Amino acid sequence: MDEQLLFNRIAELRAAKGVSQQQLADAIGVSRKTISTVETSRFTPSVVIALHLAQYFAVPVEQIFSFDNFRR
Amino acid sequence: MATWTIQQQEEGIKAAISSAFFLTAYTGFSLLDDISTRWFGLPIMSSIMQFGLMIAVLYLLRQMYKQPSLLSYGWRIREMFGDYPDEYLRSRFQRATTIACQLMIMSGFAVYVLTMLIEKHGDPKWLSYKIVVLFPMFIGNLSFYLTLRTTLDDATEQNEPSNEGSL
């Protein structure tokens, strides 16, 4: 099965909240590399990280991650 | 078992990269040293390779001097199993370990077969007990180093392209 690209809006949500990758990483207890690679779709996070992000940004997970490009 | 902080996990990765580089260089030069003497009869080349061994040792000493904390991480066997709470670091470490392990097994078997073939059909002078051990070590460490070396490369927030979209 081909790996499906997971689109995300982390950078946009981060910018809206005014936090850096490092601050976000510290807030949810992961490394900045994790945030950076998830943001650029180089790494697919677990449900735990996805839920932590949703909790942090106070939005449903579907508003952060999607199989469809958010730009459409 | 205490939970490691992100910084401790990154130090663990750095220690793994440094030790893999040292072992790659050391086993690589040892291998070339043995081959140049035994296969090609080139004592001058052998001396050059022995100088290369010194470079590898100097690299290790430099790392120990610059970052003495790496030593304590390098010796913790726990890292060998990729026990990283951070998902990205864990996935990279596990990937590097798996590929290195598979390549070591395959190259070990290849050298074993090659040894049998040389014994039966080739020149026994080519055989060296060192090569059988050094070759899989070299391949495994080289693979481990190459897979892991970019793990902690700094990617700035501004330079990284993102795939976010508008609302």
gemmi code that builds the backbone of each chain (N, CA, C; Angstrom):
import gemmi

chains = {
    "A": [
        ("MET", (0.852, -1.198, 0.000), (0.000, 0.000, 0.000), (0.887, 1.247, 0.000)),
        ("ASP", (0.599, 2.167, -0.909), (1.386, 3.390, -0.975), (1.109, 4.272, 0.237)),
        ("GLU", (2.168, 4.922, 0.703), (1.990, 5.818, 1.839), (1.260, 7.079, 1.369)),
        ("GLN", (0.197, 7.423, 2.105), (-0.600, 8.579, 1.686), (-0.061, 9.854, 2.332)),
        ("LEU", (-0.019, 10.916, 1.543), (0.491, 12.184, 2.063), (-0.544, 12.805, 2.990)),
        ("LEU", (-0.072, 13.222, 4.146), (-0.970, 13.822, 5.124), (-0.718, 15.329, 5.158)),
        ("PHE", (-1.713, 16.072, 4.743), (-1.588, 17.538, 4.761), (-1.921, 18.052, 6.156)),
        ("ASN", (-1.354, 19.213, 6.483), (-1.637, 19.766, 7.821), (-1.588, 21.290, 7.795)),
        ("ARG", (-2.161, 21.850, 8.860), (-2.210, 23.313, 8.976), (-1.469, 23.799, 10.217)),
        ("ILE", (-0.492, 23.009, 10.623), (0.199, 23.354, 11.878), (0.884, 24.713, 11.796)),
        ("ALA", (1.579, 24.968, 10.695), (2.308, 26.240, 10.562), (1.345, 27.425, 10.632)),
        ("GLU", (0.207, 27.247, 9.983), (-0.785, 28.331, 9.971), (-1.369, 28.560, 11.380)),
        ("LEU", (-1.706, 27.472, 12.046), (-2.260, 27.586, 13.403), (-1.219, 28.145, 14.376)),
        ("ARG", (0.013, 27.734, 14.144), (1.097, 28.249, 14.982), (1.253, 29.747, 14.800)),
        ("ALA", (1.215, 30.161, 13.540), (1.373, 31.588, 13.230), (0.215, 32.389, 13.839)),
        ("ALA", (-0.984, 31.848, 13.755), (-2.152, 32.536, 14.312), (-2.033, 32.689, 15.825)),
        ("LYS", (-1.441, 31.690, 16.450), (-1.294, 31.714, 17.909), (-0.003, 32.429, 18.324)),
        ("GLY", (0.864, 32.662, 17.354), (2.125, 33.364, 17.644), (3.129, 32.553, 18.420)),
        ("VAL", (3.183, 31.265, 18.129), (4.171, 30.428, 18.826), (5.156, 29.836, 17.826)),
        ("SER", (6.376, 29.607, 18.309), (7.414, 29.029, 17.448), (7.319, 27.510, 17.497)),
        ("GLN", (8.073, 26.873, 16.624), (8.106, 25.401, 16.641), (8.615, 24.899, 17.998)),
        ("GLN", (9.635, 25.590, 18.521), (10.205, 25.169, 19.800), (9.187, 25.293, 20.930)),
        ("GLN", (8.449, 26.393, 20.924), (7.436, 26.587, 21.981), (6.338, 25.527, 21.882)),
        ("LEU", (5.928, 25.241, 20.656), (4.906, 24.214, 20.469), (5.430, 22.843, 20.909)),
        ("ALA", (6.687, 22.567, 20.515), (7.294, 21.287, 20.893), (7.357, 21.138, 22.413)),
        ("ASP", (7.770, 22.204, 23.088), (7.844, 22.169, 24.556), (6.465, 21.971, 25.173)),
        ("ALA", (5.472, 22.618, 24.566), (4.121, 22.554, 25.127), (3.526, 21.154, 25.053)),
        ("ILE", (3.826, 20.436, 23.979), (3.231, 19.089, 23.877), (4.235, 17.972, 24.171)),
        ("GLY", (5.452, 18.366, 24.557), (6.429, 17.374, 25.033), (7.083, 16.527, 23.955)),
        ("VAL", (7.396, 17.159, 22.823), (8.145, 16.451, 21.780), (9.341, 17.305, 21.363)),
        ("SER", (10.194, 16.752, 20.494), (11.335, 17.552, 20.042), (10.891, 18.501, 18.937)),
        ("ARG", (11.700, 19.558, 18.735), (11.363, 20.504, 17.668), (11.450, 19.829, 16.299)),
        ("LYS", (12.336, 18.854, 16.198), (12.448, 18.113, 14.947), (11.148, 17.378, 14.627)),
        ("THR", (10.485, 16.900, 15.657), (9.200, 16.216, 15.424), (8.214, 17.203, 14.817)),
        ("ILE", (8.114, 18.387, 15.418), (7.184, 19.408, 14.901), (7.571, 19.799, 13.477)),
        ("SER", (8.855, 20.051, 13.295), (9.337, 20.494, 11.986), (9.057, 19.460, 10.899)),
        ("THR", (9.295, 18.184, 11.199), (9.090, 17.140, 10.176), (7.613, 16.822, 9.962)),
        ("VAL", (6.805, 16.963, 11.006), (5.359, 16.755, 10.832), (4.804, 17.891, 9.975)),
        ("GLU", (5.238, 19.103, 10.271), (4.766, 20.287, 9.533), (5.038, 20.167, 8.040)),
        ("THR", (6.190, 19.619, 7.708), (6.570, 19.511, 6.297), (6.199, 18.147, 5.707)),
        ("SER", (5.377, 17.407, 6.425), (4.877, 16.089, 5.969), (5.979, 15.069, 5.720)),
        ("ARG", (7.115, 15.270, 6.369), (8.177, 14.281, 6.223), (8.023, 13.156, 7.238)),
        ("PHE", (7.214, 13.414, 8.273), (6.996, 12.421, 9.315), (5.514, 12.413, 9.684)),
        ("THR", (4.943, 11.221, 9.725), (3.525, 11.098, 10.094), (3.432, 10.825, 11.588)),
        ("PRO", (2.770, 11.709, 12.318), (2.742, 11.530, 13.781), (1.733, 10.476, 14.221)),
        ("SER", (1.845, 10.071, 15.481), (0.881, 9.114, 16.032), (-0.397, 9.860, 16.411)),
        ("VAL", (-1.432, 9.085, 16.749), (-2.699, 9.677, 17.198), (-2.460, 10.516, 18.455)),
        ("VAL", (-1.544, 10.051, 19.294), (-1.283, 10.768, 20.561), (-0.815, 12.198, 20.272)),
        ("ILE", (0.142, 12.325, 19.352), (0.642, 13.668, 19.016), (-0.459, 14.483, 18.349)),
        ("ALA", (-1.205, 13.849, 17.455), (-2.299, 14.564, 16.763), (-3.304, 15.106, 17.778)),
        ("LEU", (-3.625, 14.292, 18.775), (-4.592, 14.736, 19.795), (-4.007, 15.835, 20.684)),
        ("HIS", (-2.728, 15.705, 20.973), (-2.063, 16.772, 21.752), (-2.116, 18.100, 20.996)),
        ("LEU", (-1.864, 18.026, 19.695), (-1.897, 19.243, 18.869), (-3.303, 19.828, 18.837)),
        ("ALA", (-4.294, 18.938, 18.662), (-5.687, 19.399, 18.620), (-6.069, 20.071, 19.941)),
        ("GLN", (-5.609, 19.462, 21.024), (-5.891, 20.013, 22.355), (-5.213, 21.380, 22.519)),
        ("TYR", (-3.975, 21.461, 22.057), (-3.219, 22.702, 22.199), (-3.860, 23.836, 21.404)),
        ("PHE", (-4.260, 23.543, 20.169), (-4.840, 24.589, 19.317), (-6.353, 24.741, 19.524)),
        ("ALA", (-6.912, 23.853, 20.357), (-8.363, 23.871, 20.647), (-9.218, 23.778, 19.373)),
        ("VAL", (-8.837, 22.859, 18.526), (-9.611, 22.596, 17.308), (-9.694, 21.074, 17.119)),
        ("PRO", (-10.684, 20.590, 16.354), (-10.734, 19.153, 16.087), (-9.535, 18.696, 15.251)),
        ("VAL", (-9.167, 17.453, 15.398), (-8.008, 16.918, 14.674), (-8.176, 17.103, 13.160)),
        ("GLU", (-9.420, 16.955, 12.700), (-9.663, 17.073, 11.241), (-9.330, 18.462, 10.710)),
        ("GLN", (-9.297, 19.450, 11.610), (-8.950, 20.798, 11.146), (-7.437, 21.007, 11.092)),
        ("ILE", (-6.715, 20.033, 11.625), (-5.251, 20.135, 11.571), (-4.686, 19.210, 10.487)),
        ("PHE", (-5.224, 17.996, 10.445), (-4.717, 17.019, 9.470), (-5.808, 16.616, 8.486)),
        ("SER", (-5.378, 16.398, 7.250), (-6.328, 15.940, 6.243), (-5.574, 15.240, 5.115)),
        ("PHE", (-6.258, 14.276, 4.486), (-5.662, 13.638, 3.307), (-5.778, 14.542, 2.079)),
        ("ASP", (-6.673, 15.519, 2.172), (-6.832, 16.468, 1.066), (-6.103, 17.762, 1.389)),
        ("ASN", (-5.605, 18.385, 0.341), (-4.889, 19.634, 0.531), (-5.866, 20.724, 1.025)),
        ("PHE", (-5.482, 21.421, 2.069), (-6.351, 22.467, 2.627), (-6.521, 23.647, 1.664)),
        ("ARG", (-5.595, 23.764, 0.726), (-5.664, 24.906, -0.201), (-6.795, 24.789, -1.185)),
        ("ARG", (-7.291, 23.549, -1.414), (-8.356, 23.377, -2.404), (-9.640, 24.097, -2.002)),
    ],
    "B": [
        ("MET", (12.871, 3.196, 35.723), (13.653, 3.780, 34.631), (13.184, 5.221, 34.384)),
        ("ALA", (14.084, 6.165, 34.529), (13.708, 7.571, 34.378), (13.384, 7.907, 32.929)),
        ("THR", (12.421, 8.811, 32.766), (12.095, 9.257, 31.413), (13.120, 10.282, 30.961)),
        ("TRP", (13.593, 10.120, 29.771), (14.614, 11.032, 29.262), (13.970, 12.286, 28.705)),
        ("THR", (14.667, 13.385, 28.914), (14.185, 14.642, 28.341), (14.518, 14.656, 26.847)),
        ("ILE", (13.933, 15.627, 26.133), (14.218, 15.747, 24.696), (15.714, 15.965, 24.464)),
        ("GLN", (16.311, 16.813, 25.315), (17.733, 17.101, 25.144), (18.593, 15.848, 25.340)),
        ("GLN", (18.219, 15.052, 26.336), (18.979, 13.823, 26.580), (18.848, 12.859, 25.403)),
        ("GLN", (17.652, 12.844, 24.814), (17.448, 11.966, 23.657), (18.272, 12.439, 22.466)),
        ("GLU", (18.338, 13.770, 22.294), (19.143, 14.308, 21.185), (20.630, 14.046, 21.416)),
        ("GLU", (21.040, 14.117, 22.688), (22.436, 13.799, 23.006), (22.725, 12.334, 22.681)),
        ("GLY", (21.743, 11.493, 22.944), (21.892, 10.071, 22.625), (22.099, 9.849, 21.138)),
        ("ILE", (21.339, 10.588, 20.338), (21.483, 10.491, 18.877), (22.870, 10.973, 18.449)),
        ("LYS", (23.296, 12.116, 19.040), (24.616, 12.652, 18.697), (25.716, 11.641, 19.034)),
        ("ALA", (25.584, 11.009, 20.210), (26.576, 10.014, 20.624), (26.601, 8.846, 19.651)),
        ("ALA", (25.416, 8.435, 19.206), (25.332, 7.314, 18.262), (25.987, 7.680, 16.932)),
        ("ILE", (25.755, 8.922, 16.470), (26.341, 9.360, 15.192), (27.869, 9.395, 15.303)),
        ("SER", (28.361, 9.983, 16.406), (29.818, 10.092, 16.589), (30.472, 8.721, 16.668)),
        ("SER", (29.888, 7.826, 17.471), (30.523, 6.513, 17.625), (30.430, 5.714, 16.330)),
        ("ALA", (29.320, 5.874, 15.589), (29.195, 5.153, 14.313), (30.230, 5.663, 13.321)),
        ("PHE", (30.460, 6.983, 13.329), (31.462, 7.540, 12.411), (32.854, 7.022, 12.764)),
        ("PHE", (33.162, 7.025, 14.063), (34.470, 6.537, 14.516), (34.665, 5.068, 14.103)),
        ("LEU", (33.657, 4.242, 14.394), (33.786, 2.815, 14.073), (33.841, 2.570, 12.568)),
        ("THR", (33.103, 3.379, 11.807), (33.154, 3.242, 10.342), (34.559, 3.546, 9.841)),
        ("ALA", (35.101, 4.675, 10.305), (36.442, 5.068, 9.861), (37.485, 4.042, 10.312)),
        ("TYR", (37.379, 3.611, 11.553), (38.383, 2.685, 12.095), (38.354, 1.338, 11.374)),
        ("THR", (37.140, 0.778, 11.237), (37.040, -0.539, 10.579), (37.357, -0.406, 9.083)),
        ("GLY", (36.960, 0.706, 8.478), (37.249, 0.919, 7.061), (38.730, 0.971, 6.786)),
        ("PHE", (39.464, 1.753, 7.578), (40.916, 1.844, 7.392), (41.598, 0.506, 7.734)),
        ("SER", (41.103, -0.186, 8.758), (41.679, -1.493, 9.108), (41.497, -2.473, 7.965)),
        ("LEU", (40.303, -2.415, 7.372), (39.989, -3.300, 6.254), (40.918, -3.019, 5.074)),
        ("LEU", (41.064, -1.745, 4.742), (41.934, -1.368, 3.616), (43.401, -1.704, 3.905)),
        ("ASP", (43.786, -1.536, 5.176), (45.141, -1.870, 5.592), (45.405, -3.350, 5.335)),
        ("ASP", (44.474, -4.196, 5.780), (44.616, -5.644, 5.636), (44.621, -6.060, 4.167)),
        ("ILE", (43.711, -5.452, 3.390), (43.592, -5.808, 1.967), (44.840, -5.373, 1.197)),
        ("SER", (45.304, -4.136, 1.484), (46.463, -3.636, 0.736), (47.708, -4.484, 0.994)),
        ("THR", (47.847, -4.989, 2.215), (49.019, -5.824, 2.518), (48.858, -7.231, 1.963)),
        ("ARG", (47.703, -7.817, 2.292), (47.522, -9.230, 2.004), (47.204, -9.506, 0.531)),
        ("TRP", (46.376, -8.659, -0.044), (45.959, -8.920, -1.430), (46.915, -8.316, -2.451)),
        ("PHE", (47.386, -7.123, -2.159), (48.177, -6.428, -3.176), (49.653, -6.284, -2.816)),
        ("GLY", (50.018, -6.656, -1.607), (51.426, -6.564, -1.198), (51.974, -5.150, -1.265)),
        ("LEU", (51.225, -4.190, -0.762), (51.634, -2.787, -0.821), (51.895, -2.264, 0.598)),
        ("PRO", (53.103, -2.405, 1.095), (53.399, -1.950, 2.473), (53.233, -0.447, 2.655)),
        ("ILE", (53.494, 0.333, 1.568), (53.365, 1.803, 1.687), (51.903, 2.173, 1.900)),
        ("MET", (51.035, 1.513, 1.121), (49.601, 1.746, 1.259), (49.133, 1.359, 2.665)),
        ("SER", (49.691, 0.280, 3.151), (49.350, -0.176, 4.496), (49.704, 0.885, 5.536)),
        ("SER", (50.881, 1.502, 5.353), (51.298, 2.558, 6.292), (50.346, 3.746, 6.237)),
        ("ILE", (49.907, 4.077, 5.011), (48.967, 5.201, 4.863), (47.650, 4.888, 5.584)),
        ("MET", (47.203, 3.652, 5.443), (45.950, 3.255, 6.103), (46.092, 3.281, 7.625)),
        ("GLN", (47.286, 2.929, 8.091), (47.508, 2.983, 9.549), (47.475, 4.434, 10.044)),
        ("PHE", (47.898, 5.324, 9.165), (47.801, 6.748, 9.492), (46.321, 7.149, 9.571)),
        ("GLY", (45.528, 6.560, 8.670), (44.080, 6.789, 8.698), (43.459, 6.337, 10.011)),
        ("LEU", (43.970, 5.243, 10.560), (43.475, 4.768, 11.860), (43.715, 5.825, 12.933)),
        ("MET", (44.876, 6.466, 12.832), (45.196, 7.520, 13.803), (44.210, 8.685, 13.669)),
        ("ILE", (43.834, 8.988, 12.415), (42.867, 10.081, 12.195), (41.537, 9.745, 12.874)),
        ("ALA", (41.131, 8.476, 12.739), (39.870, 8.053, 13.362), (39.938, 8.207, 14.881)),
        ("VAL", (41.074, 7.810, 15.443), (41.241, 7.920, 16.902), (41.271, 9.397, 17.316)),
        ("LEU", (41.957, 10.215, 16.498), (42.005, 11.652, 16.810), (40.609, 12.275, 16.759)),
        ("TYR", (39.789, 11.813, 15.807), (38.405, 12.303, 15.720), (37.659, 11.969, 17.018)),
        ("LEU", (37.844, 10.736, 17.493), (37.154, 10.323, 18.722), (37.618, 11.166, 19.910)),
        ("LEU", (38.936, 11.383, 19.985), (39.482, 12.181, 21.091), (38.963, 13.618, 21.031)),
        ("ARG", (38.851, 14.140, 19.796), (38.341, 15.508, 19.619), (36.887, 15.596, 20.089)),
        ("GLN", (36.097, 14.602, 19.713), (34.694, 14.579, 20.143), (34.585, 14.487, 21.667)),
        ("MET", (35.469, 13.665, 22.248), (35.460, 13.504, 23.713), (35.835, 14.808, 24.397)),
        ("TYR", (36.762, 15.538, 23.767), (37.204, 16.803, 24.345), (36.126, 17.876, 24.205)),
        ("LYS", (35.529, 17.926, 22.997), (34.533, 18.968, 22.722), (33.214, 18.725, 23.455)),
        ("GLN", (32.781, 17.472, 23.460), (31.502, 17.148, 24.089), (31.658, 15.929, 25.005)),
        ("PRO", (32.263, 16.135, 26.169), (32.501, 14.986, 27.058), (31.208, 14.289, 27.497)),
        ("SER", (30.094, 15.036, 27.464), (28.834, 14.423, 27.906), (28.394, 13.303, 26.967)),
        ("LEU", (28.855, 13.354, 25.706), (28.439, 12.324, 24.747), (28.881, 10.930, 25.186)),
        ("LEU", (30.015, 10.871, 25.877), (30.527, 9.570, 26.292), (29.533, 8.802, 27.145)),
        ("SER", (28.912, 9.510, 28.088), (27.991, 8.821, 28.985), (26.769, 8.303, 28.220)),
        ("TYR", (26.364, 9.048, 27.186), (25.206, 8.582, 26.405), (25.595, 7.421, 25.507)),
        ("GLY", (26.814, 7.494, 24.976), (27.257, 6.452, 24.062), (27.335, 5.085, 24.707)),
        ("TRP", (27.538, 5.069, 26.011), (27.705, 3.779, 26.673), (26.401, 3.190, 27.192)),
        ("ARG", (25.323, 3.929, 27.107), (24.062, 3.404, 27.643), (23.423, 2.450, 26.643)),
        ("ILE", (23.367, 1.210, 27.021), (22.893, 0.167, 26.115), (21.425, 0.375, 25.748)),
        ("ARG", (20.723, 1.139, 26.568), (19.301, 1.356, 26.329), (19.057, 1.972, 24.941)),
        ("GLU", (19.987, 2.849, 24.530), (19.836, 3.500, 23.239), (19.907, 2.512, 22.087)),
        ("MET", (20.603, 1.421, 22.308), (20.749, 0.424, 21.249), (19.391, -0.142, 20.830)),
        ("PHE", (18.430, -0.049, 21.713), (17.101, -0.582, 21.415), (16.137, 0.521, 20.999)),
        ("GLY", (16.649, 1.695, 20.823), (15.813, 2.783, 20.332), (14.707, 3.171, 21.281)),
        ("ASP", (14.990, 3.151, 22.565), (13.960, 3.458, 23.553), (13.814, 4.975, 23.706)),
        ("TYR", (13.261, 5.605, 22.679), (13.118, 7.058, 22.680), (11.646, 7.425, 22.800)),
        ("PRO", (11.280, 8.166, 23.821), (9.877, 8.595, 23.895), (9.490, 9.515, 22.742)),
        ("ASP", (10.448, 10.303, 22.248), (10.113, 11.213, 21.149), (9.953, 10.416, 19.852)),
        ("GLU", (8.785, 10.595, 19.230), (8.435, 9.750, 18.086), (9.398, 9.864, 16.905)),
        ("TYR", (9.753, 11.091, 16.563), (10.598, 11.278, 15.385), (11.985, 10.671, 15.615)),
        ("LEU", (12.586, 10.990, 16.764), (13.920, 10.466, 17.057), (13.886, 8.942, 17.131)),
        ("ARG", (12.816, 8.417, 17.751), (12.699, 6.957, 17.871), (12.594, 6.305, 16.494)),
        ("SER", (11.757, 6.894, 15.628), (11.558, 6.275, 14.308), (12.854, 6.283, 13.502)),
        ("ARG", (13.603, 7.396, 13.603), (14.861, 7.476, 12.873), (15.888, 6.478, 13.420)),
        ("PHE", (15.935, 6.382, 14.754), (16.908, 5.481, 15.367), (16.575, 4.030, 15.036)),
        ("GLN", (15.290, 3.697, 15.112), (14.887, 2.326, 14.823), (15.150, 1.967, 13.363)),
        ("ARG", (14.891, 2.938, 12.475), (15.136, 2.704, 11.046), (16.626, 2.449, 10.813)),
        ("ALA", (17.453, 3.309, 11.410), (18.907, 3.163, 11.233), (19.383, 1.824, 11.787)),
        ("THR", (18.870, 1.452, 12.969), (19.293, 0.200, 13.592), (18.869, -0.995, 12.751)),
        ("THR", (17.643, -0.962, 12.251), (17.127, -2.090, 11.469), (17.925, -2.271, 10.182)),
        ("ILE", (18.151, -1.171, 9.457), (18.895, -1.273, 8.194), (20.321, -1.770, 8.462)),
        ("ALA", (20.963, -1.197, 9.496), (22.342, -1.592, 9.813), (22.413, -3.070, 10.179)),
        ("CYS", (21.445, -3.511, 10.960), (21.429, -4.910, 11.404), (21.252, -5.844, 10.202)),
        ("GLN", (20.318, -5.516, 9.329), (20.083, -6.346, 8.141), (21.309, -6.387, 7.250)),
        ("LEU", (21.936, -5.238, 7.051), (23.123, -5.195, 6.190), (24.291, -5.969, 6.810)),
        ("MET", (24.404, -5.910, 8.141), (25.462, -6.669, 8.817), (25.252, -8.163, 8.627)),
        ("ILE", (24.000, -8.592, 8.761), (23.692, -10.017, 8.591), (24.027, -10.452, 7.160)),
        ("MET", (23.581, -9.642, 6.191), (23.796, -10.016, 4.786), (25.272, -9.986, 4.419)),
        ("SER", (25.978, -8.920, 4.866), (27.400, -8.836, 4.517), (28.202, -9.911, 5.258)),
        ("GLY", (27.779, -10.242, 6.472), (28.437, -11.316, 7.230), (28.318, -12.638, 6.488)),
        ("PHE", (27.117, -12.902, 5.974), (26.888, -14.142, 5.238), (27.673, -14.130, 3.924)),
        ("ALA", (27.688, -12.958, 3.259), (28.416, -12.850, 1.983), (29.901, -13.129, 2.194)),
        ("VAL", (30.472, -12.602, 3.278), (31.892, -12.822, 3.553), (32.149, -14.292, 3.889)),
        ("TYR", (31.191, -14.894, 4.576), (31.312, -16.324, 4.916), (31.362, -17.166, 3.631)),
        ("VAL", (30.462, -16.873, 2.690), (30.424, -17.598, 1.415), (31.705, -17.336, 0.624)),
        ("LEU", (32.116, -16.071, 0.612), (33.332, -15.685, -0.109), (34.549, -16.420, 0.451)),
        ("THR", (34.596, -16.549, 1.768), (35.704, -17.252, 2.417), (35.764, -18.705, 1.951)),
        ("MET", (34.582, -19.328, 1.890), (34.533, -20.723, 1.443), (35.005, -20.847, -0.005)),
        ("LEU", (34.555, -19.885, -0.834), (34.940, -19.929, -2.249), (36.438, -19.728, -2.425)),
        ("ILE", (37.003, -18.786, -1.651), (38.450, -18.526, -1.754), (39.234, -19.748, -1.278)),
        ("GLU", (38.755, -20.352, -0.204), (39.420, -21.544, 0.328), (39.447, -22.666, -0.703)),
        ("LYS", (38.331, -22.788, -1.437), (38.187, -23.903, -2.366), (38.817, -23.626, -3.733)),
        ("HIS", (38.583, -22.406, -4.229), (39.005, -22.128, -5.604), (40.070, -21.033, -5.723)),
        ("GLY", (40.286, -20.255, -4.707), (41.190, -19.100, -4.834), (42.509, -19.307, -4.137)),
        ("ASP", (43.145, -18.175, -3.870), (44.442, -18.213, -3.202), (44.230, -18.053, -1.692)),
        ("PRO", (44.600, -19.069, -0.916), (44.360, -18.976, 0.551), (45.078, -17.798, 1.203)),
        ("LYS", (46.083, -17.258, 0.509), (46.812, -16.113, 1.093), (45.898, -14.882, 1.213)),
        ("TRP", (44.842, -14.895, 0.410), (43.905, -13.773, 0.436), (43.094, -13.733, 1.730)),
        ("LEU", (43.028, -14.891, 2.366), (42.153, -14.967, 3.552), (42.780, -14.307, 4.768)),
        ("SER", (41.957, -13.633, 5.478), (42.419, -13.038, 6.722), (41.277, -13.107, 7.728)),
        ("TYR", (41.592, -13.499, 8.926), (40.539, -13.577, 9.949), (39.936, -12.188, 10.204)),
        ("LYS", (40.760, -11.160, 9.942), (40.296, -9.787, 10.195), (39.156, -9.401, 9.257)),
        ("ILE", (39.316, -9.738, 7.981), (38.339, -9.291, 6.984), (36.940, -9.804, 7.310)),
        ("VAL", (36.872, -11.071, 7.729), (35.565, -11.681, 8.020), (34.828, -10.896, 9.097)),
        ("VAL", (35.570, -10.395, 10.062), (34.942, -9.637, 11.157), (34.764, -8.163, 10.779)),
        ("LEU", (35.801, -7.618, 10.149), (35.783, -6.173, 9.874), (34.750, -5.761, 8.834)),
        ("PHE", (34.559, -6.589, 7.808), (33.673, -6.180, 6.717), (32.225, -5.960, 7.198)),
        ("PRO", (31.604, -6.934, 7.896), (30.235, -6.660, 8.387), (30.182, -5.487, 9.360)),
        ("MET", (31.233, -5.346, 10.179), (31.258, -4.215, 11.129), (31.284, -2.892, 10.369)),
        ("PHE", (32.116, -2.862, 9.324), (32.244, -1.648, 8.527), (30.916, -1.315, 7.834)),
        ("ILE", (30.330, -2.313, 7.195), (29.072, -2.096, 6.468), (27.964, -1.633, 7.421)),
        ("GLY", (27.850, -2.315, 8.564), (26.810, -1.977, 9.543), (26.961, -0.569, 10.085)),
        ("ASN", (28.202, -0.227, 10.458), (28.433, 1.108, 11.025), (28.278, 2.218, 9.995)),
        ("LEU", (28.721, 1.925, 8.772), (28.583, 2.922, 7.707), (27.101, 3.196, 7.441)),
        ("SER", (26.336, 2.137, 7.349), (24.891, 2.283, 7.114), (24.233, 3.040, 8.275)),
        ("PHE", (24.599, 2.683, 9.491), (24.024, 3.320, 10.679), (24.335, 4.822, 10.687)),
        ("TYR", (25.596, 5.131, 10.371), (26.006, 6.538, 10.355), (25.260, 7.314, 9.264)),
        ("LEU", (25.228, 6.740, 8.056), (24.606, 7.454, 6.938), (23.104, 7.652, 7.155)),
        ("THR", (22.459, 6.681, 7.771), (21.013, 6.800, 8.000), (20.703, 7.828, 9.084)),
        ("LEU", (21.599, 7.905, 10.061), (21.307, 8.736, 11.227), (21.875, 10.155, 11.138)),
        ("ARG", (22.822, 10.364, 10.238), (23.600, 11.604, 10.311), (22.773, 12.875, 10.114)),
        ("THR", (21.675, 12.818, 9.366), (20.897, 14.041, 9.122), (19.755, 14.218, 10.117)),
        ("THR", (19.643, 13.298, 11.064), (18.510, 13.335, 11.999), (18.384, 14.663, 12.724)),
        ("LEU", (19.503, 15.191, 13.175), (19.440, 16.415, 13.979), (19.814, 17.663, 13.189)),
        ("ASP", (19.893, 17.533, 11.875), (20.203, 18.715, 11.067), (19.180, 19.793, 11.340)),
        ("ASP", (19.711, 20.981, 11.501), (18.799, 22.057, 11.877), (18.010, 22.560, 10.678)),
        ("ALA", (16.715, 22.550, 10.809), (15.850, 23.095, 9.759), (15.109, 24.279, 10.354)),
        ("THR", (15.434, 25.443, 9.865), (14.816, 26.632, 10.446), (13.350, 26.730, 10.065)),
        ("GLU", (12.608, 27.375, 10.901), (11.169, 27.491, 10.668), (10.875, 28.259, 9.396)),
        ("GLN", (11.718, 29.253, 9.123), (11.460, 30.100, 7.964), (11.773, 29.370, 6.661)),
        ("ASN", (12.880, 28.593, 6.693), (13.316, 27.962, 5.454), (12.520, 26.725, 5.079)),
        ("GLU", (11.877, 26.129, 6.076), (11.166, 24.896, 5.796), (9.883, 25.150, 5.035)),
        ("PRO", (9.721, 24.530, 3.856), (8.441, 24.676, 3.180), (7.363, 23.923, 3.943)),
        ("SER", (6.216, 24.487, 4.025), (5.137, 23.847, 4.764), (3.981, 23.591, 3.806)),
        ("ASN", (3.141, 22.640, 4.142), (2.049, 22.334, 3.234), (0.709, 22.757, 3.811)),
        ("GLU", (0.751, 23.744, 4.683), (-0.507, 24.199, 5.265), (-1.338, 24.947, 4.220)),
        ("GLY", (-2.588, 25.061, 4.433), (-3.435, 25.792, 3.501), (-4.244, 26.846, 4.217)),
        ("SER", (-4.984, 27.580, 3.464), (-5.793, 28.613, 4.093), (-7.107, 28.018, 4.577)),
        ("LEU", (-7.736, 28.720, 5.457), (-8.975, 28.200, 6.036), (-10.108, 28.194, 5.017)),
    ],
}
model = gemmi.Model(1)
for chain_id, residues in chains.items():
    chain = gemmi.Chain(chain_id)
    for i, (resn, *xyz) in enumerate(residues, 1):
        res = gemmi.Residue()
        res.name, res.seqid = resn, gemmi.SeqId(i, " ")
        for name, pos in zip(("N", "CA", "C"), xyz):
            atom = gemmi.Atom()
            atom.name, atom.element = name, gemmi.Element(name[0])
            atom.pos, atom.b_iso = gemmi.Position(*pos), 0.0
            res.add_atom(atom)
        chain.add_residue(res)
    model.add_chain(chain)
structure = gemmi.Structure()
structure.add_model(model)
structure.setup_entities()
